[in-house]
Amino acid sequence: MYIADFIKSDLEARLKSGMVQPAQLTIDALAEHYDVSHTPIRSAIAELISEGLLEKGSNRRLIASVNCPPQQGELPPAEPPEPLRDPYETISNDLVKASLEGDSIYLREEVTAEKYDVSRSVIRNIFHRLAGEGMLDHIPRRGWRLRAFRQDDLKAFVEVRESLELKALTLAFPRLDSQELRRILDANVYPANPSSLPLIDESLHNYLIKLSGNVYIKDFFVRQGRYYELLFHWEDHDLDAAIETVRQHREILTFLLNRDEQSARRSLSYHILNNHPILTQISGKANEQDDR
């Protein structure tokens, strides 16, 4: 069972037993209660509304539907199955792999929901999220189309990314916080032993972009960077690539802590341009077709 399905089942039991107070029926309160992000909460709420168990009141707040009167006695809350799974990670990872094969395929909500054993509303929310991240396009009357990976697009993105991140570093440099830099450094950790995995903290990039104060740099990464963030996250599943990412992050951060701007710029440039050993080896069907 996935997280959204469990939350939906548990909320349904609580609504029918009258155990849910109005103050608890907010996305923030439910996310805190179940210790999850807003995404599975929204999926569960959408299903409960469609089934008539929840409705929006005149003030737009969620309330128990008049069609869901409390039953006699209290129903115990649903026991979480194990393990709870977040379908977003599984589905996005599978779609990244398909994208890297160069497949610009159309996806149907009903078929995808059946494949992953979740509801259509869960799939629809995930597809909307992936569309916002640039992985999918919503085509009117056709459904959802997967974005195919192309080497030329990656090369162009990386070149622009290098220019903008180096500019962000220059703008941010006078305002760097040593405590925050140390936190990010400590969060990039080499494997403790051959059987363990490295820990990667990518927040240095967003830290520099935010601290730059340049809204146009921020806008580029918001609109163009999310698709590549998914690809780079997938690439870090390779152990050697992940260890090299940790090494490069730590090198950049060490130079920044030492206030050596020129060395930090050289290391950041190398990191951006050369830290994609797997993606740069992938051709994909779409690239092969473009060469014909």
C-alpha positions in Angstrom: 0.0 0.0 0.0 1.2 3.5 -0.8 1.3 6.4 1.6 -1.7 8.2 0.0 -3.8 5.1 0.1 -3.0 4.5 3.8 -3.9 8.1 4.7 -7.1 7.9 2.7 -8.1 4.7 4.5 -7.2 6.0 7.9 -9.0 9.3 7.4 -12.1 7.5 6.1 -12.2 5.4 9.3 -11.7 8.5 11.5 -14.4 10.5 9.6 -16.9 7.6 9.9 -16.2 7.3 13.6 -16.4 11.1 14.3 -12.8 11.2 15.5 -11.6 14.0 13.3 -12.0 17.6 14.5 -12.5 20.5 12.0 -9.1 22.0 13.0 -7.4 18.8 11.9 -8.9 19.0 8.4 -6.2 21.2 6.9 -3.4 20.1 4.6 -0.7 21.4 7.0 -2.3 19.7 10.0 -2.7 16.4 8.2 0.8 16.5 6.8 2.2 17.1 10.3 0.0 14.3 11.8 1.1 11.7 9.2 4.6 13.1 8.9 4.5 13.4 5.1 4.7 16.0 2.4 1.6 17.8 1.1 1.4 15.6 -2.0 0.0 12.4 -0.5 -2.4 14.5 1.7 -3.8 16.2 -1.4 -4.2 12.8 -3.2 -6.1 11.4 -0.2 -8.3 14.5 0.2 -9.2 14.4 -3.5 -10.4 10.8 -3.3 -12.4 11.5 -0.1 -14.1 14.5 -1.8 -14.9 12.4 -4.9 -16.4 9.7 -2.7 -18.5 12.2 -0.8 -16.8 11.8 2.6 -15.3 15.3 2.6 -16.5 18.6 1.1 -15.5 22.2 1.1 -17.6 24.5 3.3 -18.7 28.0 2.4 -15.4 29.4 3.8 -13.5 26.9 1.5 -12.4 24.8 4.5 -12.7 21.1 4.5 -15.5 19.6 6.6 -17.0 16.1 7.0 -19.8 15.6 4.4 -23.4 15.4 5.5 -23.3 12.1 3.6 -20.8 10.8 6.2 -22.6 10.8 9.5 -20.6 9.4 12.4 -21.3 5.7 13.1 -22.0 4.3 16.6 -18.9 3.6 18.5 -15.3 4.5 17.6 -13.6 2.7 14.8 -9.9 2.1 15.4 -7.5 4.0 13.1 -6.2 1.9 10.3 -2.9 0.1 11.0 -0.2 1.2 8.6 0.9 -1.6 6.3 4.6 -2.2 5.9 6.4 -0.9 4.2 4.6 2.3 3.3 5.8 3.4 -0.1 5.8 6.8 -1.8 4.8 6.1 -5.4 6.3 9.4 -6.6 9.9 8.2 -6.2 9.2 4.8 -7.9 7.3 6.4 -10.8 9.7 9.3 -11.4 12.7 6.9 -11.3 11.1 4.7 -13.9 10.2 7.6 -16.1 13.7 9.0 -15.9 15.0 5.6 -17.2 12.4 5.7 -20.1 13.4 9.3 -20.9 17.1 8.4 -21.0 16.2 5.7 -23.6 14.9 8.6 -25.8 11.3 7.5 -25.6 8.8 10.3 -26.2 5.9 8.2 -25.2 2.3 9.0 -24.2 1.1 7.9 -20.8 -2.4 7.0 -19.8 -3.6 7.6 -16.2 -5.7 4.5 -16.0 -3.0 2.2 -17.3 -0.3 3.8 -15.1 -2.5 3.6 -12.0 -3.1 -0.1 -12.7 0.6 -0.8 -13.2 1.6 0.8 -9.9 -1.5 -0.3 -8.0 -2.6 3.2 -7.0 -5.7 5.3 -7.7 -6.0 7.5 -10.8 -6.1 10.6 -8.6 -2.8 9.7 -7.1 -1.3 9.2 -10.6 -2.9 12.5 -11.8 -1.3 14.4 -8.9 2.1 12.8 -9.6 1.8 13.6 -13.4 1.0 17.2 -12.6 4.0 17.4 -10.3 6.3 15.8 -12.9 4.9 18.2 -15.5 5.9 21.1 -13.2 9.4 19.6 -13.1 9.6 19.4 -16.9 9.5 15.6 -17.1 6.0 15.4 -18.7 4.0 17.6 -21.1 0.2 17.7 -20.9 -1.1 17.6 -24.5 -4.8 18.6 -24.9 -6.9 15.6 -25.9 -3.9 13.4 -26.0 -2.9 13.0 -22.4 0.6 13.1 -20.9 3.8 12.9 -23.0 7.2 11.9 -21.6 10.1 14.2 -22.4 12.8 12.4 -24.3 16.4 13.0 -23.2 18.7 14.6 -25.8 22.5 15.1 -25.4 22.3 18.5 -27.2 19.8 19.7 -24.6 22.0 18.6 -21.8 25.0 20.3 -23.2 23.2 23.5 -23.8 21.7 23.5 -20.2 25.1 22.7 -18.6 26.8 25.6 -20.5 24.1 28.1 -19.4 24.1 26.7 -15.9 27.8 27.2 -15.5 27.6 30.8 -16.6 24.7 31.6 -14.3 26.0 29.7 -11.2 29.4 31.4 -11.5 27.7 34.7 -11.6 25.6 33.7 -8.6 28.8 32.8 -6.7 30.3 36.2 -7.5 27.2 38.0 -6.2 26.8 35.8 -3.2 30.4 35.7 -2.1 30.4 38.8 0.1 27.4 37.5 2.0 28.5 33.8 2.5 27.7 32.4 6.0 30.5 30.2 7.3 28.1 28.3 9.6 25.8 27.4 6.7 28.8 26.4 4.5 30.1 24.2 7.3 26.7 22.6 7.6 26.6 21.7 3.9 30.2 20.5 4.0 29.4 18.2 7.0 26.3 16.9 5.1 28.5 15.6 2.2 30.0 12.4 3.6 32.1 9.7 2.1 31.1 6.1 2.7 32.1 4.9 6.2 32.9 1.4 4.8 32.7 -0.6 1.5 29.1 -1.6 2.2 27.7 1.8 3.0 26.7 4.7 0.7 27.9 8.3 0.5 25.7 11.1 1.7 25.1 13.9 -0.8 23.8 17.3 0.0 23.1 19.4 -3.2 21.9 22.5 -1.3 25.1 24.5 -2.1 23.8 25.3 -5.6 20.4 26.6 -4.4 22.2 28.4 -1.5 24.4 30.4 -4.0 21.5 31.1 -6.3 19.3 32.3 -3.5 22.0 34.4 -1.9 22.9 36.0 -5.2 19.7 38.0 -5.0 19.3 37.9 -8.8 15.7 37.1 -9.7 16.6 36.2 -13.3 19.1 33.6 -12.3 16.5 32.1 -9.9 13.9 32.1 -12.6 16.1 30.2 -15.0 16.6 27.3 -12.6 13.0 27.3 -11.5 11.7 27.0 -15.0 14.5 25.0 -16.7 16.4 23.2 -14.0 13.9 20.7 -12.5 14.0 18.2 -15.2 17.8 18.0 -15.0 17.6 17.8 -11.2 15.7 14.6 -11.6 18.3 13.3 -14.1 21.2 14.3 -11.8 19.5 12.7 -8.8 19.2 9.4 -10.8 22.8 9.6 -11.8 23.9 9.8 -8.2 22.6 6.2 -7.7 25.9 5.1 -9.3 28.4 4.7 -6.4 31.5 6.0 -8.2 29.6 9.0 -9.5 28.1 9.7 -6.0 31.5 9.5 -4.3 33.0 11.9 -6.9 30.1 14.3 -6.3 30.9 14.3 -2.6 34.5 15.0 -3.3 33.8 17.9 -5.6 31.2 19.4 -3.2 33.7 19.3 -0.3 36.4 20.9 -2.4 34.2 23.8 -3.5 33.0 24.3 0.1 36.5 24.2 1.5 37.6 26.9 -0.9 34.6 29.0 0.0 35.2 28.6 3.8 38.8 29.7 3.2 37.4 32.7 1.2 39.4 31.7 -1.9 36.9 32.9 -4.5 39.0 32.1 -7.6 39.7 28.5 -6.6 36.1 28.0 -5.7 35.0 29.3 -9.1 37.4 26.9 -10.9 36.1 24.0 -8.8 32.5 24.9 -9.3 33.1 25.2 -13.1 34.7 21.8 -13.2 31.9 20.3 -11.1 29.2 21.6 -13.4 30.9 20.8 -16.7 32.4 17.4 -15.9 30.3 15.7 -13.2 27.9 13.8 -15.5 29.9 10.6 -16.4 26.8 8.5 -17.0 24.5 11.0 -18.7 27.2 12.1 -21.2 27.5 8.4 -22.3 23.8 7.9 -23.1 22.7 8.4 -26.6 19.1 7.4 -26.6 16.7 6.7 -29.5 15.8 10.4 -29.9 19.4 11.4 -30.4 20.0 8.7 -32.9 17.0 9.7 -34.9 18.1 13.4 -34.8 21.4 12.4 -36.4 19.7 10.7 -39.4 
